[in-house]
Amino acid sequence: MFRSKVAVVLASIVTALCITVAAQPVMAQRAIEGAAPHPMVPLPAEGYITRDEFTDFAEIEFPAAPHPGGRDPEFEETVQVEGAWRQMEYTVDGLELSLLRLYRGYVQHFESSDFEIIFSGIGEELSIRDGFTFISYQSGFLSRTPSTASESNAYILVRSPDEQNVIAVSFFSRQNARRMMINAVEIEEMAPLDLFSPTPEPEPEQEPEPEVVLVPQEVEELESGLVQDGRVIVNAILFEFDRAEILPESARALETVADLLRGRPELKLLVVGHTDGVGSFDYNLRLSVERAQAVVGWLANRGGIDASRLRAAGAGPMSPITTNRTENGRAQNRRVELVEIID
């Protein structure tokens, strides 16, 4: 069993090395497109993400007290955890935003969210002995450096209310910008790595559902349904997706309904819209009414039928004729029915 161990505290790095790293020129970092902030560490206003790395399992040791000073001493208090590790850098251009305001804002955020603040400090509060503190520089880890180079550094170490996340936020300035380095660990046990996992068998291909073909009826078919059952489904009346606009290819089916009404002047019809079961009940009910109204409007305006012989109504998803679990079933449930009105 292998373990990835990453020590956030690099106490063995000497002061001279820290100064050398900090002094090297670095390329300006660009925002990472599509990167989302850590869900527990909000992104500052006008800030953007310049680093986002993830490791599925690591052992991380966080400083939990001021540094004792000197070149080689390790931190006397640390918090060591294991789990999924995410490291991010937030950047806010310019130095107009006070680092003190930024630091205190996040302290208040964590306190108001019931996080346990294990350790926090800014400037000299991060070192017991004058002249040394620790900061987060371009590699993303904590290190020691002379205080003259770290007058604007801060650090917050917190534990989430459910005790499943430990997060360290380091505040510093670089390249005329405020920076926040976030090291977050979601605590979990390491699952064993199966090196001999069998190749999964391919899933059997599912046969496609038969396509529902809506064939417009003749006048006699519509009339027969009304006489026998008092209602009939009108095939091939189609609408724009999720809207009440009638598609042009519905003209033949609508003209057949108009012919039926012209041939039987005494016939009055309730035009009922139906939807499938996808979406909220109220939304579908409203859509079914609007589609029925669109059909009534077409028959009156383009079919020349007296509007007093027609009434629009909507049943939404309340009266399916088949299952809503398949696309073909849903297609059949999206329909318009004619119901004879008997005075």
HUBEL-V973448 format. One record per residue. N is the residue number from 1. PHI is phi in degrees with one decimal (* if undefined). OMEGA is omega in whole degrees, 0 to 359 (999 if undefined). Layout:
N_PHI_OMEGA, N_PHI_OMEGA
This chain:
1_*_182, 2_-105.0_180, 3_-133.7_174, 4_-91.4_182, 5_-117.9_180, 6_-122.3_180, 7_-92.0_178, 8_-66.1_178, 9_-85.1_177, 10_-106.6_185, 11_-68.1_181, 12_-79.7_179, 13_-74.3_183, 14_-79.9_183, 15_-59.9_182, 16_-60.4_179, 17_-64.8_180, 18_-61.6_181, 19_-65.1_180, 20_-62.3_181, 21_-63.8_182, 22_-66.7_186, 23_-85.3_182, 24_-67.0_176, 25_-67.8_181, 26_-129.6_178, 27_-73.3_177, 28_-63.8_182, 29_-85.1_180, 30_-108.4_178, 31_-66.4_177, 32_-88.5_182, 33_-67.1_176, 34_82.8_180, 35_-73.1_180, 36_-104.2_178, 37_-61.3_174, 38_-63.5_185, 39_-61.3_181, 40_-105.4_181, 41_-129.1_184, 42_-64.4_178, 43_-82.4_179, 44_-61.5_175, 45_-57.2_181, 46_66.0_178, 47_-88.9_176, 48_-146.0_187, 49_-99.5_181, 50_-114.7_176, 51_-154.6_178, 52_-155.9_182, 53_-128.5_183, 54_-135.9_173, 55_-126.8_188, 56_-67.6_178, 57_-156.8_180, 58_-154.4_173, 59_-106.5_187, 60_-119.9_178, 61_-119.2_184, 62_-103.2_171, 63_-62.9_182, 64_-129.0_180, 65_-164.8_178, 66_-59.1_178, 67_-71.7_184, 68_-72.8_181, 69_95.5_182, 70_87.8_185, 71_-80.0_191, 72_-109.8_186, 73_-59.5_175, 74_-86.2_177, 75_-63.5_182, 76_-73.0_179, 77_-125.8_177, 78_-139.4_172, 79_-120.3_182, 80_-112.3_182, 81_-136.6_177, 82_-129.6_176, 83_154.5_179, 84_-71.4_187, 85_-115.7_176, 86_-122.1_180, 87_-120.8_183, 88_-134.6_172, 89_-125.3_172, 90_-98.7_181, 91_-132.4_172, 92_-123.8_184, 93_-63.8_178, 94_82.1_181, 95_-115.2_180, 96_-66.4_178, 97_-74.0_181, 98_-64.3_177, 99_-64.8_178, 100_-64.2_177, 101_-63.3_179, 102_-61.4_181, 103_-61.3_182, 104_-66.9_177, 105_-61.7_179, 106_-75.3_173, 107_-59.8_179, 108_-64.5_178, 109_-60.0_182, 110_-67.2_179, 111_-64.2_181, 112_-69.5_178, 113_-96.1_176, 114_65.1_172, 115_-75.5_172, 116_-86.1_177, 117_-88.0_182, 118_-73.3_180, 119_-160.2_175, 120_-152.8_178, 121_-175.4_179, 122_-140.8_178, 123_60.1_184, 124_-65.8_179, 125_-66.7_183, 126_-91.2_183, 127_-138.9_176, 128_-75.9_181, 129_-98.7_179, 130_-56.8_175, 131_105.4_179, 132_-134.5_172, 133_-148.3_175, 134_-136.4_183, 135_-135.9_173, 136_-111.0_181, 137_-109.0_195, 138_-63.2_179, 139_-76.4_177, 140_96.7_180, 141_-102.8_177, 142_-82.9_178, 143_-150.4_180, 144_-95.3_179, 145_-157.0_178, 146_-59.6_183, 147_-63.7_179, 148_-64.5_178, 149_-98.7_187, 150_-139.9_180, 151_-68.0_182, 152_-120.0_178, 153_-131.2_179, 154_-147.2_186, 155_-154.9_176, 156_-134.2_175, 157_-120.8_185, 158_-132.6_174, 159_-124.9_183, 160_-67.3_181, 161_-55.9_179, 162_-86.7_177, 163_62.6_180, 164_-103.1_181, 165_-138.0_172, 166_-119.2_187, 167_-132.0_173, 168_-114.7_178, 169_-122.2_178, 170_-106.9_182, 171_-109.6_178, 172_-159.7_180, 173_-124.4_179, 174_-160.5_178, 175_53.5_177, 176_55.4_180, 177_-150.7_171, 178_-83.9_182, 179_-126.2_173, 180_-131.8_176, 181_-99.8_184, 182_-111.2_172, 183_-117.0_185, 184_-123.4_180, 185_-122.8_171, 186_-92.6_190, 187_-68.0_177, 188_-163.2_175, 189_-80.4_181, 190_-78.0_177, 191_-76.6_179, 192_-63.7_180, 193_-96.4_180, 194_-87.4_182, 195_-84.5_184, 196_-125.0_180, 197_-67.5_180, 198_-66.7_177, 199_-67.1_182, 200_-63.8_178, 201_-73.6_180, 202_-64.7_179, 203_-70.4_180, 204_-63.9_179, 205_-70.2_179, 206_-85.9_178, 207_-68.6_179, 208_-63.8_178, 209_-68.5_177, 210_-62.9_181, 211_-71.1_177, 212_-84.0_179, 213_-103.8_181, 214_-97.0_182, 215_-98.9_178, 216_-58.4_180, 217_-87.4_172, 218_-90.9_181, 219_-57.7_183, 220_-62.3_180, 221_-68.3_178, 222_-64.1_182, 223_-63.7_180, 224_-63.6_179, 225_-64.3_179, 226_-66.5_181, 227_-68.8_185, 228_-78.2_188, 229_-114.0_183, 230_78.1_178, 231_-155.9_178, 232_-154.8_176, 233_-81.9_177, 234_-97.5_179, 235_-72.3_168, 236_66.9_166, 237_-96.8_188, 238_-116.2_183, 239_-127.5_171, 240_-58.3_181, 241_-57.9_175, 242_63.5_181, 243_-138.5_182, 244_-104.7_179, 245_-77.2_181, 246_-77.4_178, 247_-76.5_183, 248_-57.7_182, 249_-69.6_177, 250_-85.2_188, 251_-58.8_183, 252_-64.2_181, 253_-64.3_180, 254_-69.0_179, 255_-66.0_177, 256_-64.8_177, 257_-63.7_178, 258_-62.3_178, 259_-62.4_178, 260_-59.2_182, 261_-68.3_178, 262_-67.8_182, 263_-76.7_179, 264_-129.6_186, 265_-60.3_181, 266_-83.8_186, 267_-77.1_173, 268_-120.0_188, 269_-128.6_168, 270_-95.7_179, 271_-95.4_187, 272_-113.2_175, 273_-91.0_179, 274_-130.1_177, 275_-122.7_172, 276_-82.7_185, 277_-95.6_181, 278_-85.0_180, 279_102.6_183, 280_-72.7_181, 281_-62.1_183, 282_-61.6_181, 283_-64.1_181, 284_-64.4_179, 285_-63.1_179, 286_-64.4_180, 287_-64.9_180, 288_-64.6_177, 289_-65.8_182, 290_-63.6_179, 291_-69.6_176, 292_-62.8_178, 293_-63.0_179, 294_-65.0_178, 295_-66.2_178, 296_-59.7_179, 297_-62.9_179, 298_-65.3_181, 299_-63.6_182, 300_-77.1_187, 301_-84.9_183, 302_-105.6_180, 303_-93.2_178, 304_71.7_181, 305_-92.3_178, 306_-60.2_183, 307_-61.9_180, 308_-68.5_179, 309_-89.3_185, 310_-127.0_176, 311_-139.7_181, 312_-92.7_177, 313_-149.4_180, 314_-132.7_178, 315_-109.6_180, 316_54.6_181, 317_-94.9_191, 318_-77.9_185, 319_-135.7_180, 320_-69.8_177, 321_-100.9_177, 322_-158.4_185, 323_-68.6_173, 324_-97.1_184, 325_-81.9_180, 326_-122.5_180, 327_-65.5_178, 328_-64.8_177, 329_-63.8_179, 330_-64.3_179, 331_-62.9_179, 332_-72.3_181, 333_-74.9_175, 334_-82.2_190, 335_-153.3_174, 336_-122.5_178, 337_-117.0_172, 338_-107.0_179, 339_-122.7_181, 340_-71.3_176, 341_-94.4_179, 342_-104.5_180, 343_-73.8_999
